[in-house]
Amino acid sequence: MTTYPNSMDAEYLESLNSLAEYSGPPTEFWAFLAEVVLQQINARAIRVAWRPATDSLALWQVLAEVPAGAIGSFEDVLSPAVLKKLGRNGVAVAKDNIGKFYVLAELLTVNRKQQIIVIAEISQSIAAESSLQKLTGFICIPRNFDVLRQAKSGARDATRLAQALESIGRILDSSSFDQAALSFVNDLSEYFACETVSLSWRSLEGLRLSAVSHSEKVDRRSEATSLLEEAGQEALTQGKEVMLPATEQKQVSDAHKAYIALVKSGHILTLPLIYSQGKGSELELGAITLERQRSNFTTAEQWALRLYCEMAIAPLRWHELNTKWLLVRLYRELGRSMPRVLKPRTGSGRILMLTMVVILLGVMFVPVPFRLSATAVLKTDATAYVGAAYDGFIESSDIIIGSSVEKGDAIFVLNTAELTLERNALIAELAQSTRDAEIRRSLNQLSEMQVALAKSDELRAKLLKIDQKLSSATARAPIPGIVVEGEPAKKIGEAVRRGESQITIAALSSLYVEAAVSEKDLSFVREGQKVQLTLLARPKDTFLMNIVRIVPAPKVQDADNVFPVRMTAPEEVAGWWLPGMTGVVKVSAGTRPIWWIGSRRFLDYLRLLLWF
C-alpha cells in the first residue's frame, strides 16, 4: 500500500476519531462514513460499494451514496486496470469516459470474504494526491468499527448469559412450579424492560395461564387471559416466535392482534416452549409472552430470549412433575415408562385406552371367591415304637424303612446264647439245691432244709425271668402298618439297650390332614369350612374335606407363627397316600372384591403401623 506524508489538520483528525467511536447500526455507519469522507476530501460525490471477495464477476452493491445517483455506473469507473491497481496499492485514481476524475480506496474489515471500496469524485486531477492522502486515513475505520461492535456484542452476550444463569439458579431454588414460573417471568420483565411477561403452560384442556409478572394471583376468567392462551397456542402450533408489529409476513397472529387491540400493549412477542425428549421427539409445554410499549424487540433480544427459554424449559418441567399430587406423578411416570407401542396416538385409541382402564377399575370391585393358602402334611393317629425287651445284640432281621408289616410279624431277633447258658446253669443249681433240701430233711436238719428250699425258690424265680427274656427275644409288630423309622436289618450284631426304640411303625388305616395356618389368616378360618387338598406327589389330584377344629398349639414355622388346623378324612383315601406327605390346602373363606384381596396385606401392615 502506498504511504503518504502525514499533514493532517485537527478537523480531519476529529472526523477520524468520531468514526472510530461510532456505535450505531451498520446501515447508518456507511452513510455516516460517506458524509464524513465527502466533507474531508471536498469531493463532489461519494459511493460506498460492496461485493464478495471470492467472486470477481459478482455485481457491486451500493451501501451508501451521497448524493444519490451522482456517480455513474460501476463499469465506467472500475476498469480492470483500476481494480488491479486498487488491489495492489489499496488506493487508485481513475477517469471515466466523459472526463470525470475519481479517487478510490479499498476499506479493510474483519471479514476477509467481502470487498468494500469507496469511490469519490473530485473536481480536478491536481487534487488527487491530497484526496488520496486523506482517503488513506479512512481505510482502517471499518475494521475498527467491526472490532468495537464485536467487543460490545461479546460483552452484551456475556451479561445476558450471566443473567440467564442467575435466573436458572432462582428457578432451581424454588419450592414449587408456581414459584419457579413467577420467578422466571419476573426476571424476563426486569432484564428486557417489559411491562408484562406471561407464562402459559400445558394442561388437560390446552394451554393455561400459569404466571404473570409482578402478580401473585392470576385472573383466569377474563377475556385477556383467554386471548393470551390463544396467542401462546398460535406460537406453539407454528413452532416459532410470533411478534407484533410483525417483521415476517408468513405468520399467523390473529389472537395476538385481538389481544393488542384489547389491552393496547404496543409491542408483543411470544416464544414457544418446546422440550426435546431425544430421538427426534418433542413435547409442547407452553409459551412465554412479553409486552412493552417503548420499542419493538430487536434481533439480539430475540436471540437472548431463546437462550433464556431453552435453559429454563428443563427446570420448569422438573418442577411441574414434582409438585403435583402423588397419584398424578405416579400416572405420569407410568405413562413415561410405558413402551411407545402401547401408547395411543389417535383419539379413538385414547378412547379405547380410557374404556379399558374403566373396565379394569370396575373389575377390581367384582367379588370373587376368596381362598386362603396353607401348607399341609399327612399324619396318622396310630403309631407304634418297637424296642428290645432287654439289653443284648441283634441277631437277625429283615426289616428296613418302608417295609410293610402285619400285627405279630417278627421285627428283629436278639442273640440268646448267653441267656441259654445262664438258664442251663440255673437248672443245674436248682437240681443241686433240691437234693440238698432232701438230704437235710432225712437228717432231720430242719433249719438247713429251710435254707435249701429258699435257695431253690430263688433259683426258680431267676429261671422264670430268663425264660421270659428268651420268649421276648423276638420283637414283634404291635400294629399293622409301614416302618417309617429304623432299619434293624442293617444293625446285625449291634448292641441295643432296653427301652430304646429301634423302629417306628405308622398305621395306614387312620391317616388325617393337618394344615399350618398363619396367625394373620386365622380370623378367616371356621369349623366346617370347605378345604381343597393338593399333594406334591400328585398335583393334578384334588381332595375335598372340611375343617374339624383349630388346635390351640401354636409353633413357629418359617419365621411365622402358625396354628395346626385338622381336617376331616376325605370320602375316598387314595392308596398311594403315605404319612409325612406334604401339600397345599385352599380354605374357602367366602367372596371378596379383587382390590381387597390384592391390598389386604398392605392395609393390615398400615393399620399396625399407623393404628387406624
C-alpha positions in Angstrom: 0.0 0.0 0.0 1.3 3.5 -0.9 2.0 5.7 2.1 1.7 9.5 2.1 3.1 12.3 4.3 1.2 13.0 7.5 -0.1 16.6 7.4 -3.5 16.0 8.9 -5.3 19.0 10.4 -7.3 19.0 13.6 -10.7 18.8 11.8 -9.6 15.8 9.9 -8.4 14.0 13.0 -11.6 14.8 14.8 -13.6 13.2 11.9 -11.5 10.1 12.1 -12.0 9.9 15.9 -15.8 10.3 15.5 -15.9 7.4 13.0 -13.7 5.3 15.3 -16.0 5.8 18.2 -19.3 5.4 16.2 -21.6 2.9 17.9 -24.7 3.0 15.7 -26.1 0.2 13.5 -24.0 -0.9 10.4 -26.5 0.6 7.9 -26.2 4.0 9.4 -22.4 3.7 9.7 -21.8 3.5 6.0 -24.0 6.6 5.3 -22.1 8.4 8.1 -18.8 7.4 6.6 -19.8 8.6 3.2 -20.8 12.0 4.6 -17.5 12.4 6.5 -15.4 11.4 3.6 -17.3 13.8 1.3 -16.6 16.7 3.6 -12.9 15.9 4.4 -11.7 15.4 0.8 -14.0 18.1 -0.7 -15.4 15.6 -3.2 -18.4 16.2 -5.4 -20.0 12.7 -4.7 -19.2 9.6 -2.7 -20.3 6.0 -3.2 -19.5 3.0 -0.9 -19.9 -0.3 -2.7 -19.7 -4.0 -1.7 -19.3 -7.4 -3.3 -18.0 -10.9 -2.2 -14.2 -11.0 -2.4 -14.2 -14.6 -3.6 -16.3 -13.8 -6.8 -14.7 -11.2 -9.2 -17.7 -11.5 -11.5 -20.3 -10.6 -8.8 -22.1 -7.3 -9.2 -21.3 -4.4 -6.9 -24.0 -3.4 -4.4 -24.3 0.2 -3.1 -24.0 0.5 0.7 -24.2 4.3 0.8 -24.2 7.1 -1.8 -24.0 10.9 -1.3 -25.7 12.5 -3.3 -27.8 9.6 -4.6 -27.2 8.8 -8.3 -24.4 11.3 -8.8 -21.8 8.8 -9.8 -22.3 6.8 -13.0 -22.2 3.1 -13.5 -19.5 0.9 -11.9 -18.3 -0.2 -15.4 -17.4 3.4 -16.3 -15.2 3.8 -13.2 -13.9 0.3 -12.2 -12.0 -0.8 -15.2 -9.8 -4.0 -14.9 -6.7 -1.8 -14.7 -8.1 0.3 -11.9 -9.2 -2.8 -9.9 -5.8 -4.3 -10.3 -4.1 -1.2 -9.0 -6.6 -0.9 -6.3 -5.9 -4.5 -5.2 -2.1 -3.9 -5.2 -1.9 -0.4 -3.6 -5.2 -0.1 -1.7 -5.9 3.3 -3.4 -6.1 4.3 -7.0 -7.0 7.2 -9.3 -9.5 6.7 -12.2 -11.1 8.7 -15.0 -14.3 7.8 -16.7 -15.2 8.1 -20.4 -16.6 11.7 -20.0 -13.5 13.1 -18.3 -14.5 13.0 -14.6 -11.8 12.2 -12.1 -12.2 9.7 -9.2 -10.1 8.6 -6.2 -10.7 5.1 -4.9 -9.7 3.2 -1.7 -10.4 -0.4 -0.6 -11.6 -0.4 3.0 -10.4 -3.1 5.4 -12.9 -5.1 7.5 -12.7 -8.1 9.9 -14.5 -10.3 7.3 -11.9 -11.0 4.6 -14.6 -12.6 2.4 -16.0 -9.3 1.4 -14.6 -6.4 -0.6 -15.7 -2.8 0.2 -14.5 0.2 -1.8 -15.0 4.0 -1.6 -15.4 5.9 -4.9 -15.0 9.7 -4.6 -15.5 12.1 -7.5 -13.1 15.1 -7.3 -13.1 18.3 -9.2 -9.7 18.1 -10.9 -6.7 15.8 -11.2 -4.3 18.1 -9.4 -6.3 17.5 -6.1 -5.9 13.7 -6.5 -2.8 13.4 -4.4 -4.3 15.3 -1.5 -7.6 13.5 -1.7 -5.8 10.1 -1.7 -3.7 11.2 1.3 -6.8 11.9 3.3 -8.7 8.9 2.0 -6.0 6.6 3.2 -6.8 7.5 6.8 -10.3 6.1 6.4 -9.1 2.6 5.2 -8.9 1.0 8.6 -12.0 2.7 10.0 -14.5 -0.1 9.0 -12.2 -2.7 10.7 -12.1 -0.7 13.9 -15.9 -0.4 13.7 -16.3 -4.2 13.4 -13.9 -4.9 16.2 -15.6 -2.4 18.5 -19.0 -3.8 17.6 -17.9 -7.4 18.2 -16.4 -6.4 21.6 -19.7 -4.7 22.6 -21.7 -7.7 21.3 -19.5 -10.1 23.3 -19.8 -8.1 26.5 -23.6 -7.9 26.0 -23.8 -11.6 25.4 -21.7 -12.3 28.5 -24.1 -10.2 30.5 -27.1 -11.9 29.1 -25.6 -15.3 29.9 -24.8 -14.3 33.4 -28.3 -13.1 33.9 -29.7 -16.3 32.4 -27.6 -18.4 34.8 -28.8 -16.3 37.8 -32.4 -16.7 36.6 -32.0 -20.5 36.3 -30.5 -20.6 39.8 -33.5 -18.9 41.2 -35.8 -21.3 39.3 -34.0 -24.3 40.7 -34.1 -22.9 44.2 -37.9 -22.5 44.0 -40.0 -24.9 46.1 -42.9 -25.3 43.6 -43.8 -24.9 40.0 -45.9 -21.7 40.6 -43.0 -20.1 42.4 -40.5 -21.1 39.7 -42.8 -19.7 37.0 -43.3 -16.4 38.8 -39.5 -16.0 39.3 -38.9 -16.7 35.6 -41.4 -14.1 34.3 -40.2 -11.5 36.8 -36.6 -11.9 35.6 -37.6 -11.6 32.0 -39.7 -8.5 32.8 -36.7 -6.9 34.5 -34.0 -7.9 32.0 -35.9 -6.8 28.9 -37.8 -3.8 30.3 -41.2 -5.3 29.7 -44.4 -4.1 31.4 -45.9 -7.6 31.4 -44.5 -11.1 30.9 -46.9 -14.1 31.0 -46.3 -17.8 31.0 -48.9 -20.2 29.6 -48.4 -23.9 30.5 -50.0 -27.0 29.2 -53.0 -28.6 30.9 -55.7 -31.1 30.0 -57.8 -28.6 28.2 -54.9 -26.9 26.4 -52.7 -24.0 27.4 -53.5 -22.4 30.8 -52.1 -19.1 32.1 -49.8 -20.0 35.0 -47.9 -16.9 35.9 -47.9 -13.1 35.2 -45.0 -10.9 36.2 -45.3 -9.0 39.4 -48.6 -10.6 40.2 -49.2 -13.3 42.9 -52.7 -14.2 41.6 -53.7 -14.9 38.0 -57.1 -14.0 36.8 -58.1 -16.9 34.5 -61.7 -15.8 33.8 -61.0 -12.6 31.8 -61.1 -12.2 28.0 -57.5 -11.0 28.1 -56.4 -14.2 29.7 -58.2 -16.3 27.1 -56.6 -14.3 24.3 -53.1 -14.8 25.9 -53.6 -18.5 26.0 -54.7 -18.5 22.3 -51.7 -16.4 21.4 -49.4 -19.0 23.1 -51.2 -21.8 21.2 -50.6 -19.9 17.9 -46.8 -19.8 18.6 -46.8 -23.5 19.6 -48.7 -24.6 16.5 -46.3 -22.7 14.2 -43.3 -23.8 16.2 -41.7 -20.3 16.1 -41.8 -16.8 17.6 -44.7 -14.6 16.8 -44.1 -10.8 17.1 -46.2 -7.7 16.5 -45.6 -5.4 14.8 -44.6 -8.1 12.5 -41.2 -8.3 10.8 -42.2 -11.5 9.0 -45.2 -11.9 6.7 -45.6 -15.6 7.0 -47.0 -15.9 10.5 -50.5 -16.4 11.9 -51.2 -13.8 14.6 -54.9 -13.3 14.8 -55.0 -13.9 18.6 -52.1 -11.5 19.0 -53.8 -8.8 17.1 -57.0 -9.3 19.1 -55.0 -9.1 22.3 -53.2 -5.9 21.3 -56.5 -4.3 20.3 -57.9 -5.2 23.7 -55.1 -4.2 26.1 -53.2 -1.7 23.9 -49.9 -3.3 24.8 -47.9 -1.8 21.9 -45.3 -4.4 21.1 -45.7 -8.1 21.8 -43.5 -11.2 21.4 -44.5 -14.8 22.0 -41.9 -17.6 22.2 -43.0 -21.3 22.2 -41.6 -23.6 24.9 -40.8 -27.0 23.2 -39.0 -29.7 25.2 -36.8 -32.1 23.3 -37.1 -35.7 24.6 -34.5 -37.2 22.4 -34.7 -39.5 19.3 -36.5 -36.7 17.4 -39.4 -36.5 19.9 -40.6 -33.1 21.1 -43.1 -32.1 23.8 -45.0 -28.9 23.6 -45.0 -27.4 27.1 -46.2 -23.8 26.8 -45.4 -20.3 25.6 -43.9 -17.1 27.1 -45.4 -13.8 26.1 -43.6 -10.4 26.5 -45.2 -7.0 26.2 -43.7 -3.5 26.2 -44.6 0.0 25.0 -41.4 1.8 24.2 -39.9 -0.2 21.3 -40.1 -3.4 19.3 -37.9 -6.4 20.2 -34.5 -6.5 18.4 -32.9 -9.5 16.8 -30.3 -9.6 19.6 -33.1 -9.6 22.2 -34.9 -12.4 20.4 -31.7 -14.4 20.4 -31.2 -13.8 24.1 -34.9 -14.7 24.9 -34.4 -18.0 23.0 -31.4 -18.7 25.2 -33.4 -17.9 28.4 -36.3 -20.2 27.3 -34.0 -23.1 26.3 -32.3 -23.0 29.6 -35.5 -22.7 31.6 -37.6 -25.4 30.0 -35.9 -28.3 31.8 -36.1 -26.8 35.3 -39.7 -25.7 34.8 -40.7 -29.2 33.6 -38.9 -30.8 36.6 -40.8 -28.5 39.0 -44.1 -29.3 37.2 -43.5 -33.1 37.5 -42.5 -32.9 41.2 -45.1 -30.6 42.7 -48.2 -32.5 41.6 -50.1 -34.9 43.7 -48.7 -38.3 44.3 -51.3 -40.0 42.1 -50.7 -37.5 39.3 -46.9 -38.1 39.5 -47.4 -41.8 39.5 -49.7 -41.6 36.5 -47.2 -39.5 34.5 -44.3 -41.8 35.5 -46.3 -44.8 34.3 -47.1 -43.0 31.1 -43.5 -42.1 30.6 -42.3 -45.6 31.3 -44.9 -47.2 29.0 -43.4 -48.6 25.8 -44.2 -46.4 22.8 -46.0 -49.3 21.0 -48.6 -49.3 23.8 -49.3 -45.5 23.8 -52.4 -44.4 22.0 -51.7 -41.9 19.2 -55.2 -41.2 18.0 -58.4 -40.0 19.5 -60.0 -43.4 19.0 -57.0 -45.1 20.6 -57.2 -42.8 23.7 -61.0 -43.5 24.0 -60.2 -47.3 23.8 -57.5 -46.9 26.4 -59.8 -45.0 28.7 -62.5 -47.6 28.2 -60.1 -50.4 29.1 -59.0 -48.5 32.2 -62.6 -48.0 33.3 -63.4 -51.7 32.7 -60.3 -52.7 34.7 -61.3 -50.4 37.6 -64.8 -51.9 37.5 -63.4 -55.5 37.5 -61.4 -54.6 40.7 -64.7 -54.3 42.5 -66.2 -57.6 41.3 -66.4 -60.1 44.2 -64.6 -63.3 43.6 -64.0 -66.4 45.8 -61.5 -65.7 48.5 -59.3 -68.7 49.4 -56.5 -68.9 52.0 -53.4 -71.0 51.3 -51.6 -73.0 53.9 -49.1 -75.9 53.9 -50.4 -79.3 54.9 -49.0 -82.7 55.9 -50.4 -86.2 56.1 -50.3 -87.6 59.6 -51.6 -90.8 61.3 -53.2 -91.3 64.7 -51.8 -94.9 65.2 -48.0 -95.0 65.6 -46.0 -97.8 67.4 -42.5 -97.8 68.6 -40.8 -101.2 68.9 -37.6 -101.7 71.0 -35.6 -104.5 72.7 -37.0 -106.3 75.7 -33.6 -106.5 77.3 -30.1 -105.4 76.7 -28.4 -107.5 74.0 -27.3 -107.8 70.4 -29.4 -108.0 67.3 -29.0 -111.5 65.8 -31.3 -111.3 62.7 -33.8 -109.1 61.0 -35.3 -108.5 57.5 -36.9 -105.1 58.3 -35.9 -101.8 56.6 -37.6 -98.4 56.2 -40.7 -98.8 54.1 -41.3 -102.5 55.0 -45.0 -103.4 55.4 -45.7 -105.4 58.5 -48.7 -107.1 60.0 -49.6 -107.4 63.6 -47.4 -110.1 65.2 -44.7 -110.2 62.5 -41.2 -110.6 63.7 -39.2 -107.4 63.5 -35.8 -108.5 64.8 -34.4 -111.3 67.0 -31.9 -110.8 69.8 -29.0 -113.2 70.4 -30.0 -115.7 73.2 -26.7 -117.7 73.6 -25.8 -116.1 76.9 -29.3 -116.5 78.2 -29.4 -120.2 77.3 -26.1 -120.8 79.1 -27.3 -118.9 82.1 -30.6 -120.9 82.1 -28.7 -124.2 82.0 -26.5 -123.1 84.9 -29.6 -122.1 86.9 -31.3 -125.5 86.2 -28.2 -127.3 87.5 -28.1 -125.1 90.6 -31.8 -125.8 91.2 -31.3 -129.6 91.0 -28.4 -129.4 93.4 -30.4 -127.2 95.8 -33.4 -129.6 95.7 -31.2 -132.6 96.5 -29.5 -130.7 99.4 -33.0 -130.0 100.8 -33.9 -133.7 100.7 -30.7 -134.7 102.4 -31.3 -132.1 105.2 -34.8 -133.5 105.7 -33.5 -137.1 106.0 -31.0 -135.9 108.6 -33.7 -134.0 110.4 -31.8 -130.8 110.0 -34.9 -128.6 109.6 -33.2 -125.2 109.6 -30.7 -126.1 106.9 -33.6 -127.7 105.0 -35.4 -124.4 105.0 -32.4 -122.6 103.7 -32.0 -125.0 100.9 -35.7 -124.7 100.0 -35.5 -120.9 100.0 -32.5 -121.0 97.6 -34.4 -123.4 95.4 -37.3 -120.8 95.2 -34.8 -118.1 94.4 -33.3 -120.1 91.6 -36.8 -120.9 90.2 -37.5 -117.1 90.1 -34.3 -116.4 88.2 -35.1 -119.2 85.8 -38.6 -117.8 85.2 -37.1 -114.4 84.4 -34.6 -115.9 81.9 -37.5 -117.8 80.3 -39.4 -114.6 79.9 -36.4 -112.9 78.2 -36.0 -115.9 75.9 -39.6 -115.7 75.0 -39.3 -112.0 74.2 -36.1 -112.3 72.2 -38.1 -111.9 69.1 -39.6 -108.3 68.8 -42.9 -108.3 67.0 -45.1 -105.6 65.4 -47.9 -104.5 67.7 -49.9 -103.0 64.9 -50.1 -103.4 61.1 -48.5 -100.6 59.1 -45.3 -99.4 57.4 -41.9 -98.9 59.0 -41.2 -95.2 58.8 -38.1 -95.1 61.0 -35.3 -97.6 61.9 -33.6 -100.3 59.9 -32.6 -103.3 62.2 -31.6 -105.3 59.2 -28.7 -103.0 58.8 -27.7 -103.3 62.5 -26.9 -107.1 62.8 -24.6 -107.6 65.8 -25.1 -104.0 67.1 -25.7 -103.7 70.8 -29.2 -102.4 71.8 -30.5 -101.3 75.2 -33.8 -101.9 76.8 -36.3 -99.1 76.3 -34.6 -97.7 73.2 -36.9 -97.5 70.1 -35.4 -99.4 67.2 -38.2 -98.9 64.6 -41.4 -96.8 64.2 -44.5 -98.2 62.6 -47.2 -96.0 61.2 -50.6 -97.4 60.6 -52.2 -96.6 57.2 -55.8 -97.0 58.3 -56.1 -93.7 60.3 -54.5 -91.0 58.1 -55.6 -87.4 58.5 -54.6 -84.0 57.2 -53.2 -81.2 59.3 -52.6 -77.7 57.9 -50.4 -74.9 59.3 -52.4 -71.7 59.1 -50.7 -68.4 59.6 -51.9 -66.3 62.5 -52.6 -63.5 60.0 -55.2 -65.6 58.3 -56.6 -67.3 61.4 -59.6 -64.9 61.7 -61.0 -66.2 58.4 -60.9 -69.9 59.4 -64.0 -71.5 60.9 -65.0 -75.1 61.7 -66.9 -76.7 58.8 -65.3 -74.6 56.1 -64.6 -76.5 52.8 -61.0 -77.2 52.0 -59.3 -78.5 48.9 -56.1 -80.5 49.3 -53.4 -81.0 46.7 -50.3 -83.1 47.5 -46.9 -82.5 45.9 -46.8 -86.2 44.9 -49.7 -85.7 42.5 -50.6 -82.0 42.0 -53.3 -82.9 39.4 -55.4 -84.7 42.1 -57.6 -82.6 44.4 -59.3 -83.9 47.5 -62.3 -82.3 49.2 -62.7 -82.2 53.0 -63.8 -79.9 55.9 -62.2 -78.2 58.8 -62.7 -80.2 62.1 -61.0 -78.0 64.6 -58.3 -75.4 65.3 -55.7 -76.8 67.7 -54.5 -74.1 70.2 -50.9 -75.2 70.0 -49.0 -72.5 68.0 -45.5 -73.0 66.7 -43.0 -71.1 64.7 -42.6 -72.1 61.0 -40.6 -70.2 58.5 -40.4 -67.2 60.9 -44.2 -67.1 61.1 -46.5 -68.1 63.9 -48.8 -70.9 62.7 -51.7 -72.9 64.3 -52.4 -76.5 63.5 -55.8 -77.0 61.8 -57.1 -80.5 61.5 -59.3 -81.7 58.6 -61.9 -84.4 58.2 -60.9 -87.5 56.4 -61.8 -87.4 52.7 -64.5 -89.5 51.3 -62.0 -91.7 49.4 -58.5 -92.1 50.7 -56.0 -92.8 47.9 -54.0 -96.0 48.1 -50.8 -94.0 47.4 -51.1 -91.8 50.5 -48.3 -92.1 53.0 -47.7 -90.5 56.3 -45.4 -87.4 56.0 -46.6 -86.4 52.5 -46.9 -82.6 52.2 -49.0 -80.3 50.0 -51.2 -77.2 50.0 -54.7 -76.6 51.2 -57.0 -73.9 49.9 -59.5 -72.8 52.5 -62.7 -71.2 51.1 -63.5 -68.0 53.0 -66.4 -66.5 51.1 -66.1 -63.8 48.4 -64.3 -60.5 48.5 -63.6 -57.8 45.9 -60.4 -58.2 43.9 -58.9 -54.9 45.1 -59.4 -56.0 48.7 -57.7 -59.4 48.1 -54.7 -57.7 46.5 -54.3 -55.0 49.1 -55.3 -56.6 52.4 -51.8 -57.4 53.4 -50.6 -53.9 52.8 -53.6 -52.4 54.6 -53.1 -54.7 57.6 -49.5 -53.5 57.7 -50.6 -49.9 57.6 -53.1 -50.5 60.4 -50.5 -52.0 62.7 -48.0 -49.2 61.8 -50.3 -46.2 62.0 -53.0 -47.5 64.3 -56.1 -46.8 62.3 
